[in-house]
Amino acid sequence: MTHKATQIVDAVKTAVTGLATTGDNVQISRAFPTGKLPAISITQGSDKVDRIISNSKVDRTLTLTLSIIVQGEADSLDDQATNIEAEIWRAIMADVTLGLTHLIDIIPDGLTAFEVSQNNETPSLQAESSWRFVYRHSLADPEL
């Protein structure tokens, strides 16, 4: 079996793969994508225990950051990032369980941290779309 948090990460990757703007340029990684842009990089953050229910179940909140990386004319970078964030929103919220029986709630935290880089001839921008996923598992085993 697989940890329930890992199942959520994989389901999010599946949901955002194939978007009109980023296509299959989606990775689960803390590294900046070196391939084709625009791209999405999924990073797992905290996975906090919220409560224990009747000594049998655990509710947790997993935080994921979807970094949106775009490249192009400086005056279009913000628009590109916000358009991709809208696509991400529609993809994730199309099924609020992401096909997982243990997912209780999805809480979008919005788009933050616009960072422009001009390390090469074409400017690029990285923005972060933050999400929280509330899920439940067995007290005895986070895979159940």
C-alpha positions as CSV (number, residue, x, y, z in Angstrom):
1,M,0.0,0.0,0.0
2,T,0.9,3.7,-0.3
3,H,0.7,6.4,2.3
4,K,-2.5,8.4,1.9
5,A,-0.5,11.6,1.5
6,T,1.4,10.2,-1.4
7,Q,-1.9,9.1,-3.0
8,I,-3.1,12.7,-2.8
9,V,0.1,14.1,-4.4
10,D,-0.2,11.6,-7.2
11,A,-3.9,12.4,-7.7
12,V,-3.1,16.2,-7.9
13,K,-0.3,15.5,-10.5
14,T,-2.8,13.5,-12.5
15,A,-5.4,16.2,-12.3
16,V,-3.1,19.0,-13.5
17,T,-1.3,17.0,-16.2
18,G,-2.7,17.8,-19.6
19,L,-3.8,21.4,-19.0
20,A,-4.0,23.5,-22.1
21,T,-1.1,25.8,-21.1
22,T,1.4,23.3,-19.5
23,G,0.5,20.0,-21.1
24,D,2.5,17.2,-19.6
25,N,5.2,19.6,-18.2
26,V,4.3,18.6,-14.6
27,Q,6.7,17.2,-12.0
28,I,6.8,16.3,-8.4
29,S,10.1,17.9,-7.4
30,R,11.6,20.7,-5.3
31,A,13.9,21.5,-8.3
32,F,13.2,24.2,-10.8
33,P,12.1,22.5,-14.1
34,T,14.9,22.6,-16.7
35,G,12.7,21.4,-19.6
36,K,10.0,23.0,-21.6
37,L,8.1,26.0,-20.1
38,P,5.5,26.7,-18.9
39,A,5.6,24.0,-16.3
40,I,4.2,23.0,-12.9
41,S,6.3,21.7,-10.1
42,I,4.5,20.1,-7.1
43,T,6.1,20.3,-3.7
44,Q,4.8,18.6,-0.6
45,G,4.8,20.8,2.5
46,S,3.5,20.0,6.0
47,D,1.4,17.0,6.8
48,K,-0.1,17.9,10.2
49,V,-2.3,15.8,12.5
50,D,-5.5,17.8,13.1
51,R,-7.3,15.4,15.5
52,I,-7.7,11.8,16.6
53,I,-11.2,10.4,16.4
54,S,-12.4,7.8,18.9
55,N,-8.9,6.3,19.1
56,S,-9.4,4.7,15.6
57,K,-9.1,7.4,12.9
58,V,-6.7,10.4,12.3
59,D,-7.6,13.6,10.4
60,R,-4.6,15.3,8.8
61,T,-4.0,18.3,6.6
62,L,-1.5,18.0,3.8
63,T,-0.1,21.2,2.3
64,L,1.0,21.2,-1.4
65,T,2.5,24.0,-3.4
66,L,2.2,24.0,-7.1
67,S,4.9,26.2,-8.5
68,I,4.0,27.7,-11.8
69,I,7.0,28.6,-14.0
70,V,6.4,30.7,-17.1
71,Q,8.8,32.4,-19.6
72,G,8.3,35.1,-22.2
73,E,7.8,38.8,-22.5
74,A,8.0,40.6,-19.2
75,D,4.6,42.3,-19.6
76,S,2.8,38.9,-20.1
77,L,4.3,36.9,-17.3
78,D,1.7,37.7,-14.6
79,D,-1.2,37.0,-17.0
80,Q,0.4,33.6,-18.0
81,A,0.8,32.6,-14.3
82,T,-2.8,33.6,-13.3
83,N,-4.2,31.8,-16.3
84,I,-2.4,28.6,-15.4
85,E,-3.5,29.0,-11.8
86,A,-7.1,29.2,-13.0
87,E,-6.6,26.0,-15.0
88,I,-5.1,24.3,-11.9
89,W,-8.1,25.5,-9.9
90,R,-10.6,24.1,-12.4
91,A,-8.7,20.8,-12.7
92,I,-8.4,20.2,-8.9
93,M,-11.9,21.4,-8.0
94,A,-13.6,19.4,-10.8
95,D,-13.7,16.5,-8.4
96,V,-13.3,17.6,-4.8
97,T,-12.3,14.0,-3.8
98,L,-9.8,13.6,-6.6
99,G,-11.3,10.1,-6.8
100,L,-10.0,9.2,-3.3
101,T,-12.3,8.0,-0.6
102,H,-10.1,9.3,2.2
103,L,-10.0,12.9,1.0
104,I,-12.4,15.0,3.1
105,D,-11.8,18.5,1.9
106,I,-9.7,20.7,-0.4
107,I,-8.9,24.2,0.7
108,P,-7.3,26.5,-1.9
109,D,-5.0,29.2,-0.3
110,G,-4.4,31.2,-3.5
111,L,-1.6,32.4,-5.6
112,T,1.4,34.0,-4.0
113,A,5.1,34.8,-4.4
114,F,5.6,36.1,-7.9
115,E,9.3,36.0,-8.5
116,V,10.8,37.3,-11.7
117,S,14.2,36.0,-12.9
118,Q,16.2,37.4,-15.8
119,N,19.1,34.9,-15.7
120,N,18.9,34.4,-19.4
121,E,17.8,36.4,-22.4
122,T,14.1,35.7,-21.8
123,P,12.5,36.7,-18.5
124,S,10.8,34.0,-16.4
125,L,8.5,34.1,-13.5
126,Q,7.7,31.6,-10.7
127,A,4.4,31.9,-8.8
128,E,3.1,29.5,-6.1
129,S,-0.4,28.1,-5.9
130,S,-0.9,26.8,-2.4
131,W,-3.5,24.1,-1.4
132,R,-4.5,22.2,1.7
133,F,-6.0,18.7,1.6
134,V,-7.8,17.3,4.6
135,Y,-7.8,13.5,4.7
136,R,-8.4,10.6,7.1
137,H,-6.6,7.4,7.8
138,S,-6.5,4.6,10.4
139,L,-4.8,5.4,13.7
140,A,-2.8,2.2,13.4
141,D,-1.5,2.8,9.9
142,P,-1.3,5.9,7.6
143,E,-1.7,3.6,4.6
144,L,-5.2,2.4,5.7
